[in-house]
C-alpha cells in the first residue's frame, strides 16, 4: 500500500467503501453507501429562480382584463361572463416533489402556486365556467409579462391533471442549466376559500346548460374542478408536513419512484425476446410516446357546450352502427340460426353459392319491407343504407372452407373458393378485434386515427384497413418498455414509431391476440417468413410485400399484406 504512487490527477477524495458505525468495513456498510449514493444521484433539488418569483410578484397591474385576451378559450368553454380587475397574487408558494425533497431524475421542475386574489372574482363566479374563464385570463396577464422578461427563455401552455379547462404555465429559464437539463417552473393557480363550499356540492347543478328535458342535472365533475383549486394548498401542506417529518418516508417515496422504472425493465427482461435487450437499451424513451395526455373538448351543437377531461368516443357513426346492429340482430336472428344449424345445405359447391344468393335476396327484401331500410341486394351481398352510412352484408358458411382445400380446374369453383377464403379471414379477424376492443377502450380511437393518417398520405391503396388494425393491436399487446396506451394520441405516436422503426425486412410481426399460438405455430410462421424472404439476398426487389403480418388464422401473411405494400412503399413510412 505504501509503495503505491500518489495520483498526479487533481481529483477530490471520496469514499469508495465506507465503514459502519463501529468502523468496520462490511458488505452491509457497502450496501448502505451504495443506496445513499443512488439517492443522492437521483435526487436533484434545483433552486427556483428568485428573480422569476420577483417578476411575478412585481408584475405591473394592467387594470381591467377583458375576454378578448383569450377569446377562443372563453368561447369554447361557454362562459357567460369573463372579465376581471387584475390584482397582484395574494401569495406565491413552492409545492410538488421539490418542496418535500423528493425530486427524482429525469423530472426537473418546480411547482409554483399562485394564489388568486378574491378581489378578482364575484360571489357567483362558480356558475357557468366564469371561474375557469377568469382563471385563464389571470394566467394570460402573467404570461404576457413573463414573455417580455430577459430572464425567461419561453413560456408555454399546459393543463393541470389533463383537464383542458384548467390551463397552467410552463416557464423555461433563458439560461440553460447543464446540471438540470429540461428544467422548468410550472405556475399553478390556487383559490383557497374563494367560494362557499355548500354551493359546490356534487349534487348541485352549476352549469345551466346541462339539463335533460328542462330539468337541471348535477355537475359533479365541474364542481370538483373548482373544489380542487380551493383545497390544493391545504392538501400540499398536509403532504409537506408528513414527508418533511420523516426522512425514511422521503427515501421510501424516492425508491418507489425508481422502482416503477426497474419494474418495467424486469418485465421487459421476462416477457420480451432476447431478454428485452432491444426494448430496454435500444428503444428511445420520449414522453409523448411513454405517457398518455388525454384532453377531450366535446362540443355538441352551437349553443350547449360540454367539456370533459376524459377521452370519450361517441361519434355519430358509432350510434348508427349500433342501431343497424340491433335491427339486424333482432330481425335476422331466426335466419342466422338457420344458416348455422341447418343440415339441409346442398353438397354441391356451386349450389351452396346459389343458396347464399337466395338468402341475401330474402334478407334485403325483409329489411326493406319490415324496417323501411333502403337496401340493394345482389347475388353476392346486400348493401344497407342508414342515415347516410352504408353497411354491406355477406354470408359465410363453414362448408365453404372445403373449397379452400380442393384442387380443381373449374374457374367458377376457384373464384368461389377465394371468396370464402376471404370471408373466413374476415370473420376470424373481426372476432379477434372485437375482443381486443373490450380489453383496451383506447384501441378503437387509435385505429381510426391511424386509418385517417394512412388515407391522408395516400397509403389506403396499399395498406389495407385490417393491416392497420393488426399493427395497432400489436402496440397494445406488446407495449414494453411502456404500458399499453390509454389515449389516441399516445397510441397513434407508437403506431408511427412501429412503422418507421420495425425491422420489416428481417423480422416477421406476429400478432397473437388470444395467445393461441403454440411453439409449432411459431415455427411454421418463421418458416413461412424465411420462404417469403428467400430471394432477398439475390435482389431486394424480389420481395413483393415488405410487411409480414402473421396471426393465428393467417400464419403465411396471405390475408392483408401478401402483395402490398411493397419495399418501395415501405420506405415512405
URVENKA-V946165 format. One record per helix or strand of 2 or more residues. SS is the DSSP state (h for helix, s for strand). FROM is the first residue (numbers start at 1). TO is the last residue. Records with the same first field share a line. If there is no record, write none. Layout:
BEGIN
SS = FROM-TO ; FROM-TO
END
This chain:
BEGIN
h = 27-42 ; 50-57 ; 67-77 ; 96-99 ; 118-120 ; 130-147 ; 197-200 ; 220-244 ; 247-271 ; 273-282 ; 287-290 ; 316-331 ; 333-341 ; 349-371 ; 398-404 ; 411-439 ; 442-456 ; 465-477 ; 488-501 ; 519-532 ; 540-542 ; 567-570
s = 64-65 ; 84-85 ; 92-95 ; 109-115 ; 152-160 ; 163-173 ; 184-190 ; 211-212 ; 215-216 ; 296-299 ; 305-308 ; 374-377 ; 382-386 ; 389-393 ; 509-510 ; 549-550
END
